[in-house]
Amino acid sequence: MKECAFAWGENFKRFRESRGMSLKEAAGDFCTPQYLGRFEKGMQKINTELLDLLIGRLGVNMTDFITDLHSYNPSYSDKMAETVYAYIQNGEKADTIWKEIDHLYEHGKKDDLYLASYYVIFLKTMYHIQTNIPLENLLDQSDYEKVDYLKNRLLDLDELYTFDYAVLDILLDPIPDQFSTEYLLQIFNSTIKKLKIISNAAPTIHQAVSFLGTAIRILSTRGEYALAEDCVKKVYKLLNDTPMVAMINPYFQMIIAFQEAHNLLRQNKVEGIDKAHHIIRTLDHMIAINPLPRIVKHKEQFVRDTLLLNKTGLPIDLKGGE
């Protein structure tokens, strides 16, 4: 039975207070108000089964609760980046880390090679994020060999899981040029196939849908508009035909809608304006019902990107065309 950390109690309290509920109302018949109060203060551990019941009383599902926890608190990736930055500031320590990983890369077993290759690229990507030094200035020939190894390993795997999509994520955004269109489509189609039969592996579904959105964006920025549109249709069909995927997080469809609108705007199609207005209205409605920081942040980013991409000559109504 897994137990939840202190930050979870803080997050629960924030949701409870935002709904004007007392400890007694939130606890219901599942636990005492005193027990719940200690949990919120980090003085009482709680198992995930009870937490799931309690957040249900707040009108929140576990997926949104966890996602909001990561949005509201400093993200794990930010903490990792700060740690990596501090570590790399000491050049001698950084060299030692990379030499150890390189040694593992050269002499380790297949799984060791996979992890070692990933962590080398991950470390340098985090350093790039913290310093704004172009990533290509940080990667040497041996690093690009590791990228090739990771790409080939991903293709060799019979099935991709959460960590595999994390590997794709750390590679695709900073160095998309290392991935051919054919490669992206191969992984994209295998992911669609996987999601049609997956049942309840929520973390893998989250990572997989994130990859699908990234792949569509990359195809569109390359001018492969028809391919990007075809991929959008495949995801919509997946969400329609596979309710479990949509149920894990109803926001998945919105992630793909972002890319659909931007793909249209890159072609200077006015349909992109209509799509953007619909998305803004939908986001405003979602925020009015439940103002999760994650959704507010996504709306702000969508509006910024949409304004930059709009070359149609038509204005973007930030109230969603109302």
RORORO-254890 format. One record per residue (C-alpha): x, y, z. Coordinates in steps of 0.05 Angstrom, whole numbers, m for minus. Layout:
+--------+--------+--------+
!     c1 !     c2 !     c3 !
+--------+--------+--------+
!      X !      Y !      Z !
...
+--------+--------+--------+
***
This chain:
+--------+--------+--------+
!     c1 !     c2 !     c3 !
+--------+--------+--------+
!      0 !      0 !      0 !
!     35 !     63 !    m24 !
!     38 !    124 !     21 !
!     35 !    197 !     m2 !
!     87 !    251 !     14 !
!     78 !    318 !     49 !
!     66 !    358 !    m14 !
!      4 !    317 !    m27 !
!    m26 !    342 !     38 !
!    m12 !    414 !     20 !
!    m44 !    403 !    m48 !
!   m106 !    371 !    m17 !
!   m114 !    430 !     30 !
!   m109 !    479 !    m27 !
!   m164 !    442 !    m66 !
!   m208 !    436 !     m3 !
!   m203 !    510 !     15 !
!   m215 !    531 !    m57 !
!   m282 !    495 !    m52 !
!   m300 !    525 !     15 !
!   m303 !    457 !     49 !
!   m287 !    445 !    122 !
!   m243 !    387 !    146 !
!   m306 !    352 !    171 !
!   m342 !    360 !    103 !
!   m281 !    336 !     65 !
!   m268 !    277 !    111 !
!   m340 !    251 !    107 !
!   m345 !    180 !    133 !
!   m277 !    160 !    107 !
!   m234 !    187 !    164 !
!   m237 !    236 !    222 !
!   m226 !    312 !    211 !
!   m167 !    307 !    258 !
!   m135 !    253 !    216 !
!   m145 !    294 !    152 !
!   m118 !    356 !    185 !
!    m54 !    320 !    205 !
!    m47 !    295 !    134 !
!    m52 !    366 !    106 !
!      2 !    389 !    154 !
!     49 !    331 !    134 !
!     42 !    299 !    203 !
!      2 !    238 !    179 !
!     16 !    190 !    122 !
!    m43 !    167 !     81 !
!    m51 !    109 !     33 !
!    m70 !    122 !    m40 !
!   m136 !     84 !    m35 !
!   m161 !    132 !     19 !
!   m133 !    192 !    m17 !
!   m170 !    172 !    m80 !
!   m236 !    170 !    m41 !
!   m222 !    237 !     m7 !
!   m204 !    275 !    m70 !
!   m267 !    247 !   m101 !
!   m307 !    285 !    m49 !
!   m273 !    348 !    m75 !
!   m298 !    334 !   m145 !
!   m227 !    320 !   m170 !
!   m199 !    257 !   m202 !
!   m131 !    228 !   m184 !
!   m100 !    246 !   m252 !
!   m116 !    320 !   m246 !
!    m96 !    320 !   m173 !
!    m27 !    292 !   m189 !
!    m17 !    336 !   m250 !
!    m37 !    398 !   m211 !
!     11 !    377 !   m156 !
!     68 !    380 !   m206 !
!     44 !    446 !   m235 !
!     34 !    481 !   m169 !
!     98 !    459 !   m136 !
!    167 !    466 !   m167 !
!    169 !    410 !   m218 !
!    215 !    351 !   m210 !
!    249 !    369 !   m275 !
!    263 !    439 !   m250 !
!    293 !    412 !   m186 !
!    335 !    363 !   m226 !
!    357 !    420 !   m272 !
!    379 !    462 !   m212 !
!    418 !    403 !   m184 !
!    451 !    388 !   m250 !
!    468 !    462 !   m261 !
!    501 !    466 !   m192 !
!    538 !    402 !   m205 !
!    562 !    422 !   m274 !
!    587 !    489 !   m248 !
!    642 !    448 !   m218 !
!    676 !    426 !   m282 !
!    717 !    372 !   m248 !
!    656 !    338 !   m219 !
!    619 !    343 !   m285 !
!    677 !    311 !   m322 !
!    678 !    255 !   m271 !
!    604 !    242 !   m279 !
!    608 !    240 !   m354 !
!    670 !    196 !   m354 !
!    635 !    146 !   m309 !
!    574 !    145 !   m353 !
!    616 !    140 !   m415 !
!    652 !     81 !   m385 !
!    585 !     48 !   m370 !
!    563 !     64 !   m441 !
!    624 !     30 !   m470 !
!    628 !    m30 !   m425 !
!    558 !    m41 !   m397 !
!    502 !    m88 !   m416 !
!    447 !    m69 !   m463 !
!    401 !    m39 !   m409 !
!    460 !     m3 !   m378 !
!    477 !     27 !   m446 !
!    405 !     52 !   m454 !
!    404 !     86 !   m386 !
!    475 !    113 !   m392 !
!    462 !    143 !   m460 !
!    398 !    175 !   m436 !
!    429 !    206 !   m375 !
!    487 !    237 !   m414 !
!    438 !    272 !   m461 !
!    392 !    289 !   m403 !
!    447 !    322 !   m363 !
!    470 !    364 !   m421 !
!    399 !    383 !   m440 !
!    386 !    407 !   m369 !
!    450 !    447 !   m372 !
!    427 !    478 !   m438 !
!    360 !    497 !   m405 !
!    394 !    529 !   m345 !
!    448 !    567 !   m384 !
!    415 !    580 !   m452 !
!    479 !    554 !   m484 !
!    457 !    522 !   m551 !
!    453 !    447 !   m542 !
!    493 !    435 !   m605 !
!    551 !    471 !   m571 !
!    547 !    421 !   m513 !
!    541 !    357 !   m553 !
!    603 !    325 !   m584 !
!    609 !    268 !   m633 !
!    605 !    215 !   m580 !
!    540 !    246 !   m555 !
!    509 !    242 !   m624 !
!    530 !    169 !   m626 !
!    490 !    160 !   m561 !
!    430 !    195 !   m593 !
!    434 !    146 !   m652 !
!    439 !     88 !   m603 !
!    377 !    112 !   m566 !
!    338 !    121 !   m630 !
!    356 !     52 !   m655 !
!    341 !     20 !   m588 !
!    272 !     52 !   m587 !
!    258 !     22 !   m655 !
!    282 !    m46 !   m632 !
!    236 !    m48 !   m571 !
!    173 !    m90 !   m580 !
!    134 !    m40 !   m538 !
!    148 !     29 !   m510 !
!    134 !     44 !   m437 !
!    136 !    107 !   m394 !
!    212 !    113 !   m390 !
!    218 !    102 !   m466 !
!    172 !    160 !   m480 !
!    212 !    201 !   m430 !
!    274 !    186 !   m472 !
!    237 !    210 !   m534 !
!    215 !    272 !   m498 !
!    285 !    292 !   m477 !
!    310 !    282 !   m548 !
!    254 !    310 !   m592 !
!    247 !    381 !   m567 !
!    320 !    403 !   m566 !
!    345 !    363 !   m626 !
!    285 !    347 !   m672 !
!    330 !    349 !   m733 !
!    361 !    283 !   m711 !
!    294 !    248 !   m725 !
!    272 !    236 !   m796 !
!    200 !    243 !   m816 !
!    198 !    168 !   m830 !
!    224 !    153 !   m760 !
!    172 !    198 !   m727 !
!    115 !    167 !   m766 !
!    139 !     97 !   m749 !
!    139 !    112 !   m674 !
!     75 !    152 !   m681 !
!     37 !     94 !   m714 !
!     64 !     43 !   m665 !
!     41 !     88 !   m607 !
!    m29 !     94 !   m636 !
!    m31 !     18 !   m642 !
!     m7 !     10 !   m570 !
!    m59 !     59 !   m542 !
!   m115 !     21 !   m576 !
!   m103 !    m39 !   m531 !
!    m74 !     m8 !   m468 !
!   m120 !    m12 !   m408 !
!   m100 !     27 !   m345 !
!    m27 !     47 !   m348 !
!    m40 !    121 !   m336 !
!     33 !    144 !   m334 !
!     49 !    111 !   m400 !
!    m14 !    140 !   m432 !
!      5 !    210 !   m408 !
!     75 !    204 !   m437 !
!     50 !    172 !   m502 !
!     m2 !    226 !   m516 !
!     50 !    280 !   m501 !
!     95 !    248 !   m554 !
!     38 !    246 !   m604 !
!     27 !    321 !   m596 !
!    102 !    334 !   m602 !
!    107 !    292 !   m665 !
!     50 !    329 !   m698 !
!     82 !    396 !   m681 !
!    149 !    375 !   m710 !
!    117 !    350 !   m774 !
!     79 !    415 !   m782 !
!    140 !    459 !   m770 !
!    175 !    420 !   m825 !
!    120 !    439 !   m874 !
!     91 !    368 !   m874 !
!     22 !    397 !   m865 !
!    m17 !    340 !   m896 !
!     20 !    288 !   m854 !
!      8 !    329 !   m791 !
!    m66 !    334 !   m808 !
!    m70 !    259 !   m820 !
!    m37 !    247 !   m752 !
!    m87 !    293 !   m719 !
!   m144 !    253 !   m749 !
!   m113 !    188 !   m724 !
!   m110 !    214 !   m653 !
!   m182 !    239 !   m654 !
!   m204 !    171 !   m680 !
!   m164 !    137 !   m625 !
!   m197 !    180 !   m571 !
!   m266 !    166 !   m601 !
!   m255 !     91 !   m608 !
!   m217 !     81 !   m542 !
!   m256 !    113 !   m485 !
!   m205 !     89 !   m433 !
!   m151 !    134 !   m463 !
!   m198 !    194 !   m463 !
!   m221 !    178 !   m392 !
!   m150 !    179 !   m364 !
!   m148 !    253 !   m379 !
!   m202 !    291 !   m419 !
!   m150 !    344 !   m432 !
!   m114 !    299 !   m482 !
!   m160 !    321 !   m538 !
!   m143 !    393 !   m523 !
!    m69 !    379 !   m530 !
!    m81 !    353 !   m601 !
!   m129 !    410 !   m617 !
!    m72 !    459 !   m602 !
!    m30 !    426 !   m656 !
!    m88 !    423 !   m705 !
!   m101 !    498 !   m699 !
!    m27 !    515 !   m706 !
!    m19 !    468 !   m766 !
!    m75 !    507 !   m801 !
!    m45 !    575 !   m782 !
!     23 !    555 !   m810 !
!    m13 !    547 !   m876 !
!    m47 !    615 !   m868 !
!   m115 !    581 !   m867 !
!   m171 !    621 !   m835 !
!   m199 !    556 !   m807 !
!   m142 !    561 !   m757 !
!   m172 !    625 !   m729 !
!   m239 !    591 !   m718 !
!   m205 !    532 !   m686 !
!   m164 !    577 !   m641 !
!   m226 !    615 !   m619 !
!   m261 !    549 !   m602 !
!   m200 !    527 !   m561 !
!   m197 !    592 !   m523 !
!   m271 !    589 !   m506 !
!   m263 !    517 !   m483 !
!   m203 !    533 !   m440 !
!   m238 !    593 !   m408 !
!   m297 !    547 !   m392 !
!   m251 !    495 !   m361 !
!   m215 !    548 !   m320 !
!   m281 !    577 !   m295 !
!   m302 !    509 !   m269 !
!   m235 !    487 !   m241 !
!   m176 !    537 !   m247 !
!   m119 !    487 !   m247 !
!    m52 !    523 !   m255 !
!    m33 !    473 !   m309 !
!    m92 !    493 !   m353 !
!    m81 !    568 !   m341 !
!     m9 !    559 !   m361 !
!    m27 !    520 !   m423 !
!    m77 !    573 !   m444 !
!    m25 !    628 !   m437 !
!     25 !    588 !   m479 !
!    m28 !    572 !   m532 !
!    m47 !    646 !   m539 !
!     26 !    667 !   m545 !
!     41 !    615 !   m598 !
!    m24 !    629 !   m635 !
!    m10 !    704 !   m639 !
!     60 !    690 !   m666 !
!     35 !    641 !   m719 !
!    m24 !    681 !   m743 !
!     m5 !    712 !   m811 !
!    m76 !    710 !   m839 !
!    m88 !    784 !   m829 !
!   m147 !    768 !   m784 !
!   m146 !    785 !   m710 !
!   m146 !    733 !   m655 !
!   m202 !    748 !   m606 !
!   m173 !    731 !   m537 !
!   m244 !    721 !   m512 !
!   m253 !    664 !   m560 !
!   m293 !    700 !   m614 !
!   m351 !    716 !   m568 !
+--------+--------+--------+
***
